[in-house]
Amino acid sequence: MPAAESRAAWPLAVAALVAGALVLRLWGLRHGLPYVYNADENAHFVAGAIGMFGHTYNPNYFINPPAFTYLLHAAFQIGFGGRTGVWETYAADPGDVFVVARALSAVLGALAVGALAWAGSRLFDRRVGFAAAVLLAVAFLPVHYGHFALNDVPTLAPLCVALAGVGGVLARGRMLDYALAGAGLGLACATKYTGGIVLLPLLAAAAVAPDQPLRRRAGGLALAGALALAVFIVANPFALLDFGSFRDGLSEQSAASSDGGGKLGLTASSGILYYVETATWGLGWLPALAVVGGAIALAVRDWRRALVLVPPVVLFVVFMGTQDRYFARWLLPAYPLACLLAAYGAVTLVAWAFRREGRSRPAWAAGVAALLLGAQGLVYSVHNDLVLAKDDTRALARDWMVANVPPGTKVVIEPVVPDSWASDPGKALPVTGNGARWSKWPTSRSRLGSDGKPLERGLGPIIKLEDYERTLFPQLVRQYVDHGYCTVMTGSTQFGRALAEPEEVPRALRYYAELRRSGRVVFAARQPVRKFSFDYSFNSYPLSFERPGPEIVIYRLTGGECRGR
């Protein structure tokens, strides 16, 4: 295209892509509200941002860095007018607060798309930058988690800005490029610690950039390091002011992912293979193959860029895959790097195909590469948005219970919903003494003693969410009946774990068998996933899903105290 036309077309194309990415992330944004079913979303960032209105800005929590929490706090200050406004809004309907937080995550996810286009154009050219941005815009995993008030997707925005700086370091080595890379690195780390993966491309770019004197490389890295540290401290000031708590939070985060046990139901034998497999649906099959092809092509044709982009992806997958726990979204910090490799591989392949046909390389070749890379992600992301726009299975179960289980009734609700699920937003019912609609069996306390035998009376220790299935035993059903708890709600995010690893929790299987024998199913919201999967329990990737949420089954017990009720 003529130069003037090209200059106008590029920003318009990127802006349109960012707008499309934002639509995909905002569609279905209110899923599940006013109840927040993702445990991390419910417990961490929004809660911390609201809590800052009542005490100091010290988050007193460093398992996750607080940059996103501070950003949410500022948004709530502006959007709700400060402490009184946000507290009153949250008390009346928490969903109104969470939708603001989710929207902010969606916006940052869309901005990451534009930043990656910029980074790709600096590391390669506009064709590769555009194709990489298309892939990040529509790939299933970044789109799905762009719907949540979590720090995974917001981290991608500063990370991609840092990659743009890396591209400048590799090409020109100006101090401004080092500064951009360092600032992006610091902010990415202050949002999610694993965002620090972008340090490796920066070091590699400084080491292999051609025609740069050693003094400039050393000075540039010193500037980048100083800015990274400064930005990290500005966005996470109590890492310095409360260093002891910060150090403890890092240790706890490390222990949580490498505690030597793993989670019940997480059956993959190799974390590395697990992450490789998740790329086939988190990015897509063709993009995953294009990542490999792009890495090989770069190694053959451009060893400098290969050293900048390939080792960080490999090392990140190996590092995360050798932990004891692994979830698909933990790989998201490597996605921008993977998108660049996939885009380079696809654009190179398309260009080769045109040369084979004896044709020149048209401007729309990048569009062909982008279409190949983004087709799977677009289909599954649109389907996911359609699913999220529908009522969750847990919302259907609650509607049924509101209609059929009177207030004050004793019920057993497995830990598949937040505590607030048993309450009505904005009002408290006096029938239970704590304002909840129903009187709940204390599923957070074990009925097993330290010797593993059922307790005759009293409560045992507090149960971690992932250990709930380990505390179940068939006689527990009889205890429900004896105490008048006649309605029992179960969910596949719990019983699915037992079905996935029956040898680990044989008593839990006997518990569910006793539940079926002693009661009758009065409500069921089924899902088409036959085998338990942590990923598919918390997202709607399979096209067979019609609505979000796990499988929910409610039983009415019929013996003893429950007979005739």
TORDRENMI-52144 format. One record per residue: residue in one letter; x, z, y of N, C-alpha, C in turn. Coordinates in steps of 0.1 Angstrom, whole numbers, plus 2048, in hexadecimal, padded with zeros to 3 digits. Example, Ala and Ser with C-alpha at 12.3 -4.5 7.8 and 13.67 -1.06 7.14 Angstrom:
2
A88484E7C787B84E7D388484E7DF S8808477EA8898477F588184F800 
REM end
This chain:
565
M8088007F480080080080980080C P8047FB81880B7FC82480E80A827 A81980D82E81E81A830814823837 A80E81E8428048268497F8829840 E7F38208387E882282F7EC82D825 S7F882C8207FD8358157FE84381B R80384482880485182E7F685882F A7EC8508317DE8568337D8859825 A7DB85081B7D485180E7D985D807 W7E58618087EB86C8007E4879803 P7E487D8107DD88A8137CE88A810 L7C887F8127BA87E80F7B787F7FF A7C08797F87BE87A7E97C18887E4 V7CB88F7EA7CE89D7E67C28A67EA A7BD8A47F77B28AC7FC7A68AB7F3 A7A389E7EF79789C7E67998A37D9 L7A68A37D47A98A97C77A78B87C8 V7AC8BE7D37AA8CC7D579B8D07D6 A7948C87DD7858CA7DE77E8CA7D1 G7828C07C877C8BF7BB7808CB7B3 A78D8D07B47918DB7AC78A8E87B1 L7878E97BD77F8F47C27718F47BD V76B8E97BC75D8E87B775D8EC7A8 L7678E87A07678EC7927698FB791 R76F90279A77291079A7679187A0 L75F9137A975491A7AF7479187A7 W74690E79F73A90B79773991678C G72E91D78C72C928782733935786 L73693779373E94279873794F796 R72A94F79672295C79471F960786 H72695A77C72395C76E72496B76C G71A97176471A97E76071698976A L71798577771498F782705993781 P7029A078570B9AA78B7149B2782 Y7149AF77571C9B676C7299AD769 V7349B47697419AD7687469AF75A Y7469A57517489A77437579A673F N75F9A074876E9A07457739AD749 A7799B473F77E9C27427899C374C D7929B974C79C9B97567979B6764 E78E9AD7657889AA7727809B6777 N7799BD76E7719C87727799D4777 A7859D677178D9E27737989E277D H79D9D67807AA9D67877A89D2796 F7A89C579A7AB9C17A77A09C47B1 V7939C17AD7889C47B67879D37B8 A7889DB7AD7879E97AE7929EF7B7 G79E9EA7B57A99EF7BD7A79EB7CC A7A29DF7CF7A09DB7DD7969E47E4 I78B9E77DD7819EF7E27869FE7E4 G78EA027DA793A107DB79CA127E7 M7A2A087EC7ABA097F77A4A0D804 F797A0B80478FA0F81078DA1E810 G790A2580578EA3380579BA3B804 H7A6A358037B3A3C8037BEA33809 T7CAA368067D5A2E80C7D6A21805 Y7DFA1880A7E2A0B8057EBA0B7F8 N7EFA177F47F6A187E87EDA167DC P7EEA0B7D47E5A097CA7E6A137BE N7F1A1A7BE7F3A247B37F1A1D7A5 Y7F4A107A57F2A087987FB9FC79A F8049FB79180E9F079280F9E9784 I8069EB77B8069E276F8059D4773 N7FC9D177D7FC9C47838009C6792 P8089BD79780C9BE7A58009BD7AE P8009C27BB7F49C47C37F19B97CD A7F99AE7CD7F79A47D87E999F7D9 F7E399C7CD7D59977CD7CB9A27D1 T7CE9AE7CD7C69B97D17C59BB7E0 Y7D19BA7E67D19BB7F57CA9AF7FB L7CB9A37F67C49987FB7B599A7FA L7B099F7EF7A29A27ED79E9AD7F7 H7A69B77F97A29C28037A09BC811 A7A99B38157A89AC82279B9A4822 A79899D81778C99581777F99D818 F77F9A98117749B28127739B8820 Q77E9BB82677E9C08347779B683D I77B9AA83C77599F84576799C841 G76499A83475799682F74C9A0830 F7509AD82E7459B782D7469C1839 G7509BF8427519C884D7579D584B G75F9D68407679E383E7619EC833 R7659F8833762A02828753A03826 T74BA0683173DA0982F7369FD829 G7399F182F7329E582B7359E181C V7419E28187449DE80A73F9E8800 W73F9F580473AA007FB72B9FE7F9 E7249FC8047159FA8047129EE7FC T7199E37FE7169D67F77199D87E8 Y7249DF7E57279E17D771D9EA7D0 A7189F47D770E9FD7D17019F67CE A6FD9ED7D86F19E67D66F29DB7CC D6FD9D37CB6FF9C97C270D9C57C1 P7159CA7B77239C77B67269B87B5 G71C9B07B171E9A27AF72299B7BD D71C9A07C871F99B7D572E99C7D9 V7349A77D47429AA7D774B9A17CE F7479A17C174F9997B774F98A7BA V7449857BF7439777C274D9737CD V74F97C7D77599797E17679797DB A76A9837D27779837CC7799777C3 R76F9737BC7709677B377295B7BB A76B95A7C676D94E7CF77B94D7D4 L7819587D878E9587DD7989547D2 S7969587C679E9537BA79C9447B9 A79093F7BA78D9317B87959297C3 V79492E7CF79B9277DA7AA9267D8 L7B09317D47BE9317D17C29287C6 G7B99277BC7BB91E7B17BB9107B5 A7B290C7BE7B18FF7C47BD8FC7CC L7C19057D57CD9037DD7D99017D5 A7DA9077C97E59057C07E68F67BC V7DB8F07BB7DA8E17B77E18D97C2 G7DE8DC7CF7E48D57DA7F38D87DB A7F78E47D88058E87D980D8E17CE L8068E07C280D8D97B780F8CA7BA A8058C47C08078B67C48138B47CE W8148BE7D78208BE7E082D8C07D8 A82D8CA7CF8398CC7C883D8C07BF G8338BA7B98368AE7B083C8A37B9 S8368A17C583B8967CD84A8997D2 R84E8A57D385B8A97D78658A97CB L8608AD7BF8688AD7B486A89F7AE F85F8967AF8608897A985B87F7B4 D84E87C7B48488737BE83A8767BE R83286F7C78248727C981C86F7BC R8208657B58198627A881986D79F V82487379C82687E79381F88B799 G82088C7A681A8987AD80B8977AC F80588B7AE7F788A7AD7F288C79E A7F88867957F48887877F5896782 A80089D7868018AB7837F68B4789 A7F38B17967E88B879D7DB8B6796 V7D88A97927CB8A678B7CA8AF77E L7D58B07777D58B876A7D28C676D L7D98CC7777D68DA77B7C88DC780 A7C38D27877B58D378D7AB8D4782 V7AC8CD7777A28CC76D7A58D3760 A7B18D775D7B48DD7507AC8EA74E F7A88EC74279D8F673F7A2904743 L7AE90873F7B19167417B291A750 P7B99127587B99157677AC91576D V7A390C76879590B76E78D91776A H78E91B75D78692675878A93375F Y79793676079B94276679B942775 G79893677B79693578978893B78D H78093E783773944785773954785 F77F95A78378096878278896E78D A78597A79178D98279B798988794 L7A198078E7AD9847887B997E78F N7C598378C7D197E7937D897278D D7D396D7817D996277A7D9955782 V7CE9517867CD94478E7D294679C P7CF9507A37D59517B17E59517B1 T7EB9557A67FA9547A57FF9467A6 L7F793C7A17FB92E7A17FE9287AE A7F692D7B97F89277C680692A7CC P80B9367CD8199387D18239337C8 L8209337BB82992D7B182C91E7B4 C8219177B78229097B98299067C7 V82790F7D082E90D7DD83D90F7DA A8419197D284F91B7CE85490E7C8 L84C9087BF8518FB7B98538F07C3 A84B8F07CE84E8E67D885B8E97DF G85E8F67E186B8F97E68778F57DD V8748F77D087E8F37C68818E47C7 G8768DD7C88788CE7CA8818CB7D5 G87F8D27E18878CF7EC8968D37EA V8988DF7E38A58E37E08AC8D97D7 L8A68D37CE8AC8C97C58AF8BC7CC A8A68B87D68A88AC7DC8B18AC7E9 R8B08B77F18B78B87FD8BF8C57FF G8BA8D07FA8C18DC7FB8C28E2809 R8B78E08118B78E681E8B38F581D M8B78FC8278B490B8278A590D827 L89D90482D88F90582E889904820 D88F8FB81788A8FA80988D907801 Y89990C80389C9197FC892924801 A89092480E88792E81387992D80D L87492080C86691E8078669227F8 A87091F7F18709237E38719327E1 G8799397E987A9477E886D94E7EC A86794A7F785A9507FB84F94E7F1 G84E9427EB8459407E18479497D4 L85494A7D18589527C58549617C8 G8579667D38539747D68459777D6 L83D96D7DC82E96F7DC82896E7CE A82E9647C68299627B882B96F7B0 C8379757B183A9817AA83298D7AF A82E98D7BB8269987C18189977BD T81498B7B78069897B380598B7A4 K80F98679C81098878E81F98878A Y82399278383299378183798777A T830981771835976769836969772 G83196A77E83395F78884295D78B G84A96778885896678A85F95B782 I85895477985D94977186393F77A V85E93D78686293378F870935794 L87694179288494479588D93A78E L88A93778189392F77989492177E P88991A78288B90D78889390D795 L89191879D8999197A98A791A7A7 L8AB92379D8BA92479A8BF917795 A8B791178C8BC9047868BE8F9791 A8B48F879A8B58EE7A58C18F07AD A8C48FD7B18CF9007B98DC8FD7B2 A8DC8FE7A48E88FC79D8EC8ED79B V8E18E57998E48D77958E18CD7A1 A8DC8D17AC8D98C87B78E68C17BB P8E58B47BC8F18AC7BF8F58AD7CE D9028AB7D09088AA7DE9048B67E7 Q9058C27E19038CE7E990F8D77E7 P9168DA7F29218E37F191E8F17EC L9278F77E59259047DF92090E7E9 R92690D7F59229177FF913916803 R90E90A8049009088078F790D7FB R8FB90B7EF8F39107E48F391F7E4 A8FE9257E68FF9347E68F79397F1 G8F89337FD8F19388098E2936807 G8DE92B8018D09287FF8CA9327F5 L8D19357EA8CC93E7E08CB94C7E6 A8D59507EE8D495D7F58C895E7FE L8C59538068BA95380E8AD954806 A8AC94C7FB8A094C7F389E9597EC G8A99607E88A896D7E28A39777EC A8A99777F88A598080289697F806 L89297280888497080B87A974800 A87F9717F38769747E88749847E7 L87F98B7E987E99A7E987699F7F5 A87899980187099D80D86199A80B V85E98E80685098B80584A9947FA F8519967EF84C99F7E58499AD7EA I8529B27F28509C07F88459C0802 V8439B680A8389B581382B9B580C A82A9AD80181E9AC7FA81C9B77F0 N8269BF7EE8269CA7E482F9D67E9 P82B9DB7F58349E47FC8379F17F4 F82D9F67EC82FA027E5838A017D9 A83C9F57D68479F37CC8539FA7D0 L8559FB7DE860A017E485DA107E8 L851A117EE84DA1E7F3849A287E8 D845A237DD841A2B7D1848A267C5 F855A257C685DA1E7BB85BA247AD G859A317AC857A3779F84AA32799 S83FA317A0833A2C79A834A1D797 F83BA167A083EA0779D845A05790 R850A0D78E858A0C782850A10776 D847A1A77783FA1E76C835A13768 G82FA0D773826A0277082C9F6769 L8389F376D83F9E87668419EC757 S8459F87558489FC74783B9FC73F E830A00745823A0073E81E9F273B Q8219E974581D9DB7428259D5737 S8329D873783B9D372C8369D971E A8339E671E82F9EC7128219E770D A8199E371680B9DE71280C9D170B S8169C970E8179BC7088219BC6FC S8289C76FA8329C76EF8329D56E9 D8269DA6E58259E76E08269E86D1 G82A9DD6CB82C9DE6BC8209DD6B4 G8149DC6BA8089DC6B28009D06B3 G7FE9CB6BF7F59C06C17E69C56C0 K7DD9BC6C37CF9BF6C37C89BB6B6 L7BF9C46B27B79C06A67AF9B36A9 G7B09AA6A07AA99D6A17B39926A6 L7BF9966AB7C998C6B07D19886A4 T7CD97E69D7D397B68F7DE97068F A7E196A69A7EB96069A7F9966695 S7FF95F68C80C964687818962690 S8179596998229566A281C9546B0 G82195C6BA81D95B6C782194D6CD I82D9496C983293C6CF8299316CA L8269306BD81C9266B880F9276BF Y80B9346C17FE9366C77FD9306D5 Y8079326DD80792D6EA80891D6EA V8109186E18109096E08029046DC E7FB90B6D37EE9066D07E49086DB T7E59126E37DC9146EE7DE9096F9 A7EA9036F97EC8F87037E38EC6FF T7DF8EA6F37D78DE6EF7C98DF6F4 W7C58EB6F87B88EC6FE7B88F270C G7C28FA70F7C48FF71D7C88F4726 L7D18EB7227D48DF72A7CD8D3724 G7CE8D17177C88C67107D28C0706 W7CD8B86FC7D68B26F27E08A86F8 L7DB89F7007E48957067ED89B710 P7E98A47197F38AA7217FD8B271A A7FA8B970F8038C070780E8B7701 L80A8AB6FC8138A26F781B89C702 A81589A70E81C89471982789E71F V8248AB71D82F8B572183B8B2719 V83A8B170C8458AE70384B8A1707 G84389670884988970C850889719 G84A89072385089173085D89972F A85E8A372786A8AB7268758A2720 I87289A71687C89270F880887719 A87688172087A87672988387B734 L88088773988988C74489788F73E A8988957328A589872D8AD88B72B V8A78807298AE8737278B186D734 R8A886D73E8A986574A8AD86D756 D8AB87A7568AE8827628B189075E W8BE89375B8C18A07558C08AB75F R8C18A876C8C08B27768B18B8776 R8A88AF77789A8B47788968BA76A A89C8B575F8998BB75289D8C9752 L8A98CC7578AE8DA7588A58E3761 V8A08DD76B8978E577488A8E876E L8848DF7668768E17628748E5753 V87D8E074A87A8E273C87E8F0737 P88A8F573A88D90373588490E739 P87F90E746875919749869919740 V86490D73D85790D73585B912727 V86690D72186991271486C921713 L87492671D87793471D86B93C71F F86193872885594072A84D94171D V84B93571684393670A84A93F700 V85793E6FE85E9466F585D9556F9 F85F95870585E96670A85096C707 M84596470C83896970A83496A6FB G8399606F483595F6E583B9696DD T8469706E184C97A6D98479886DD Q83D9896E58369966E882D9996DC D8289A56DB81F9A96D18109A56D4 R80D9A26E080099E6E48019916EC Y7F89886EA7F897B6F27EA9766F3 F7E89717007DB96B7037DE95E70B A7D595570A7D894870F7DB94871E R7D39517267D59517347E3956739 W7EA95D7307F7962733801957735 L7FE94B73080794073180593873E L7FB93C7467F793475280393275C P80C93C75E81793976882092D764 A82092975782891E753820911754 Y81391175780B90575880F8FB763 P81290076F8178F67798238EE774 L82D8F576E8398EE7698358E475D A82C8E97558278E074A8208D474F C8188D675A8108CB76081A8C0766 L8258C576C82F8BB7718358B3766 L8398BA75B83F8B37508358A974A A8298AD74881F8A474381C89874C A81C89B759819890762825886762 Y83188B76283D88276183D87A754 G83988074983987973D82E86E73D A82287274281786874381A85C74C V81F85F75882285576282D84C75C T83785175684284975083D840745 L83384573D82E83D733825832738 V81D83474281582A74981E81F74F A82882475683281A75D838812752 W83C81874784381073C839806737 A82C8097358228007308217F4739 F8217F674681F7EB75082C7E274F R8377E874E8437E074D8437D8740 R83E7DD73583D7D67298347C972B E82A7CB7338217BF7368267B6740 G8327B97458387B17508317B275D R82B7BD7608247BF76C82C7C9775 S8297C878282F7D278B8287DF789 R82D7EA78E8277F778D81D7F9798 P8107F87968067F97A08058087A5 A7FF80A7B17FE8177B67F481F7AE W7EA8197A87E18207A07E5824792 A7F282178F7F78257827F7835781 A7F983C78C7F884A78B7EA84E788 G7E084778D7D284A78A7CF84977B V7D583E7747D483D7667D984975F A7E584D7637EC85975D7E386575F A7DE86776B7D687376E7C9873765 L7C38677637B786675B7BA86A74D L7C58657477C986873A7CB878738 L7D287D7427D588C7417C9894743 G7C089074C7B58997507A8898749 A7A788E74079A88B73A794897732 Q79D89C7297988A77217958B3729 G79E8B773279B8C373A78E8C1743 L78C8B67487808B47507738B6748 V7738B073C7678B17337658C0730 Y76F8C772C76D8D572876B8DE734 S7718DB73F76F8E474B7618E2750 V75C8D675074E8D47557448DB74B H7478D973E73E8E073473F8EF736 N74B8F573974C90373B744908747 D74590075273D90375E72E90375B L7298F975471B8F9750717905748 V72090973F71D91573771D922740 L72792374972892F75171C93075B A71692575E70A9257676FE92B760 K6FE92D7536F393274B6F4941749 D6E99487456E99567426F2959737 D6FA96473870396972E6FB96F723 T70096F7166F997570B6F798470D R70098A7146FE9987176F399B721 A6F199172A6E69927346D999072D L6D89877236CC98571B6C9992713 A6D399870D6D19A47066CC9AF70F R6D19B071B6CC9BB7246BE9B8728 D6BB9AC72B6AD9A872E6A39AD723 W6A89AA71769F9AE70B69E9BE70B M6A99C570D6A89D370C6A09D9718 V6A19D37236999D872F68A9D672B A6869CB7246789C97216749D1715 N67D9D570C6789DB6FF67E9E96FC V6879EE70468D9FB70268AA0370E P681A0D70E67DA1571A689A1C720 P689A1F72D693A27733694A3572D G6A0A3972B6A3A467256A5A46716 T6A2A3B7106A4A397026B2A3B6FE K6B5A416F36C2A436ED6C6A366E7 V6D2A306EB6D7A236E56E5A246E2 V6EAA1C6D96F8A1A6D66FCA0C6DB I705A0B6E470A9FE6E97199FD6E7 E71D9F46DF72B9F26DC7329EE6E9 P73F9F16EA7479EE6F77499DF6F8 V73E9D86FA73F9C96FD73A9C670B V7359D17127309CF71F7369DB728 P7369D973573B9E573D7319F073E D7359FC74272CA07742720A0574C S7229FD7567189FB76070D9F275A W70F9EC74F7059E37486F89EC745 A6FA9F87426EFA0173F6E7A0674B S6ECA027576E5A077636DF9FB76B D6D79FE7746D09F477D6D89F478A P6DD9E878E6E49E879B6DC9ED7A7 G6E29F57AF6DC9FA7BB6D2A067B9 K6D0A0A7AD6C6A157AB6CAA1D79F A6C7A2A79F6C9A337946BCA3878E L6BBA387816AFA3D77A6B2A4C776 P6A9A557796ABA637766A9A67767 V6A5A5E75F6A1A617516ADA65748 T6B9A6174C6C4A637436CEA6E749 G6CCA727556D4A7C75B6E0A77762 N6E5A6A75E6F0A647656EDA5876C G6E0A5576E6DBA497756DAA3D76D A6DFA3D7606DEA317586D0A2F753 R6CDA2274F6C0A1F7496BEA2573C W6C8A257336C7A2A7266D2A35723 S6CFA3E71A6D9A487166E2A4370B K6EFA4170E6F8A3A7056FFA446FC W701A3F6EF70AA466E6718A456EB P720A506EB72EA4F6F0737A476E8 T737A3A6E973FA316E174EA326E5 S751A386F075FA3A6F5765A466EE R75EA4D6E6764A596DF763A576D0 S76DA596C976EA576BA766A636B3 R760A606A875AA6A69F763A6D693 L76FA69694779A6B68A783A7668E G787A7E685791A8868879FA82687 S7A9A8A68A7B7A8668A7BBA8267C D7B4A876727B7A836647B0A7765F G7A8A716687A1A65665794A6765E K78FA7365D783A76656778A79660 P76BA7665D760A7866775FA8666B L75DA8967875BA9667D74DA9B67A E74CAA867673FAAD674737AB0681 R73FAB368B739AB6698743AB36A3 G73EAB16AF747AAF6BA74CAA16BB L755A9E6C575AA916C8769A916C6 G76EA856C177CA836BF783A7E6CC P78EA786CB796A736D678FA676DD I793A646E978EA586F0793A4B6E9 I78BA416E878EA356E1792A2A6EB K79DA236E87A1A176F0797A0C6EC L795A036F578B9F86F278F9F06E6 E79C9ED6E47A19E56D97A19ED6CC D79F9FA6CC79FA026C0791A066BB Y787A026C277AA066BF776A046B0 E7799F86AB7769F469D77D9FD693 R788A03697790A0C68E789A1968D T780A1D695779A2A69576BA2968E L767A1E68975AA1C68375AA20674 F74FA2667074EA2966173FA2A65E P73BA2765272DA2564F724A31652 Q729A3D650721A4965271DA4B661 L724A4366A720A44678712A3F67A V70DA366726FFA316746F6A3D672 R6F9A456686F0A516656F0A5A671 Q6FCA5C6776FDA656836F4A5F68E Y6F4A526906EBA4C69A6DCA51697 V6D8A4F68B6CAA526876C7A6168A D6D0A696856CEA786866CDA7C695 H6D3A7569E6D3A796AC6C8A716B4 G6C1A686AD6B6A616B46BBA546BB Y6C7A4F6B86CBA436BE6C7A376B5 C6BCA316B86B6A286AF6B8A196B2 T6BEA166BE6C1A086C26D0A076C3 V6D59FD6BC6E49FB6BB6E79ED6BF M6EF9EB6CA6F39DD6CE7019DB6CA T7049D06C37119CC6BF7159BF6C6 G7229BC6C77279B06CD7339AB6C5 S73599D6C573F9976BD74D99A6C3 T74E99D6D075B9A16D57609AE6CF Q7589B56C775C9C16C075B9BE6B1 F74F9BB6AB74E9B969D7569AD698 G7589A36A176099769D76F99B69A R7749A56A07819AA69D7829AF68F A7789B668B7789BC67D7779B0673 L76F9A667676D99B66D77A99366C A78299267778E98B67779999266F E79999F66F7A39A666779D9B165F P7959AD65478E9B764C7979C1645 E7A39BD6427AC9C663B7B09D2644 E7B09D06517B49DA65A7AA9E465D V79D9E165C7929EA65F7879E9655 P7899EC64877F9EB63E7739F4640 R775A0064776AA08649761A02654 A7669FA65D75D9F46677549EA661 L7599E36577519D96507459E0648 R7499EC64273E9F363C7349F9646 Y7399FC652730A0165C7269F6660 Y72A9EA6627219DF6667179DC65A A71C9DD64E7149DB6427099E6642 E70C9F36457039FD6456F99FC651 L6FE9F665C6F59F46686EA9E9664 R6EF9DF65D6E59D56586DB9DA64E R6E09E36456D79E963B6CD9F3641 S6D19FA64B6C9A056516C0A0165C G6C29F46616BA9F066C6B59E266A R6AE9DD6756AA9CF6756AE9C9682 V6B19BC6826B59B568E6A99B2697 V6AA9B76A369E9B56AC6A29AC6B8 F6AF9A96B96B399F6C36C19996BF A6C398D6C16D09866BE6D297B6C7 A6DE97A6CD6E296E6D56EF9696CE R6ED95F6C66F895A6BE7019506C6 Q70D94F6C17179456C671D93D6BA P7219316BD7249286B273392A6AD V73A9336B27489356AD74893D6A0 R74D93769574C93E688757948687 K76394568C76F94E68A772954697 F7759616967789696A37849636AA S7839626B778E95D6BF78E9656CC F79996B6D07999726DD7969686E8 D79C95C6E779A9536F278C94E6F2 Y78694A6E77789456E776E94F6E9 S77295C6E77699676EA7679696F9 F77196570177196870F77195B717 N77094F71176D94371876493A710 S76092F71675692771075C91970D Y76891870876E90B7067679026FC P7639086F075C8FF6E674F8F86EC L74E8EB6EA7438E46F07358E96EA S7368F06DF72A8F56D87249016DF F72B9076E97269126F071B90D6FA E7109146FA70591170370491B70F R70A92770D70993271771593B715 P71994271F72594B71E722958717 G72C95E71272B96B70C72D96B6FD P72F9776F77319786E97249786E2 E7249786D471897A6CC7149886CE I70798A6D07019976D26F69996C7 V6F69A46C06EC9A86B66E79B66B9 I6DA9B86BA6D49C56BD6CC9C96B0 Y6CF9D56AB6C89DA69F6BE9E66A4 R6B39E769D6AB9F269E6AB9FA690 L6B1A066916B2A0E6856A4A13681 T6A2A14674694A1766F693A24667 G69EA2B66469DA3765B69DA44663 G69AA4F65C69BA5C662693A5E66F E69BA63679695A65686690A5868D C695A4D688691A4068F684A3A688 R680A4067D674A3A676668A3B67F G661A30681655A30689657A2E698 R663A2E69D665A2D6AB664A1E6AF 
REM end
